[in-house]
Amino acid sequence: IKEADTLTPEMLSELTPNSDPQEFCHWLRTKYRAEVDASLAVCGHEPHLSALCSFLLTGRSENFFEFKRGGAAGLDLYIRSHDIKAQLSWFMKPSQLRSIT
């Protein structure tokens, strides 16, 4: 999660493959008790990754996109006391990620 000019990678049990996306939202609301705008880069395993992104973007558990193996996405998060909204900032296939390294 990136706030302003800091970058802090974190490993979270709330992001394990079988976790409910709402667990991550609870973690966000607990960690950021004040209003925060942050950026989130996500990579991981399917189907959890697309389920988490879909939930953050829509608030529903229906997947509407799929990550290819090795893909990643960036989300802008708007965290408020009882509400989290997200906007897709970027979405890259593995071939696109390889071309920028």
SVG drawing of the C-alpha trace seen along z (x, -y; Angstrom):
<svg xmlns="http://www.w3.org/2000/svg" viewBox="-22 -12 36 33">
<polyline fill="none" stroke="black" stroke-width="0.4" points="0.0,0.0 1.4,-3.4 0.4,-6.5 1.9,-9.8 5.6,-9.1 6.1,-6.0 5.9,-2.4 5.5,0.4 5.2,4.0 3.3,6.2 2.4,9.9 -1.1,10.4 -3.1,13.5 -6.1,11.6 -4.7,12.1 -4.2,15.9 -5.9,17.7 -9.0,18.9 -9.7,15.7 -12.8,13.7 -12.2,10.3 -14.2,8.7 -11.3,9.8 -8.9,7.5 -11.4,4.7 -11.7,5.1 -7.9,5.0 -7.8,1.8 -10.5,0.1 -8.6,1.2 -5.2,0.0 -6.5,-3.3 -8.9,-4.6 -8.9,-8.1 -9.8,-9.1 -7.0,-7.9 -6.4,-7.9 -3.8,-5.2 -2.6,-3.2 -2.5,0.6 -0.5,2.9 -1.9,6.4 -0.5,9.6 -1.2,13.2 -3.1,16.3 -6.4,17.0 -9.2,17.1 -8.6,15.1 -6.9,12.2 -9.7,11.4 -12.3,11.9 -10.5,9.4 -10.2,6.8 -13.7,7.3 -15.0,6.9 -12.9,3.8 -14.1,2.2 -17.8,3.1 -18.5,4.2 -19.9,7.5 -18.5,11.0 -19.0,11.6 -15.7,11.8 -15.8,9.6 -12.2,9.9 -9.5,12.5 -5.7,12.2 -3.4,14.1 -0.7,16.0 1.9,13.3 -0.5,10.4 -0.9,7.5 -3.1,4.5 -3.0,1.1 -6.0,-0.2 -6.5,-3.6 -8.2,-3.2 -10.4,-5.7 -10.7,-4.5 -13.3,-6.0 -14.4,-4.8 -17.1,-2.4 -16.6,-2.5 -13.9,-1.6 -14.1,-2.6 -11.5,-1.6 -10.8,-2.6 -8.7,-0.6 -5.6,-2.6 -3.9,0.0 -4.1,3.6 -1.2,5.4 -0.8,8.8 2.5,10.7 3.9,9.8 3.3,6.1 5.1,6.4 8.0,8.1 8.4,5.4 8.9,2.7 11.6,4.6"/>
</svg>
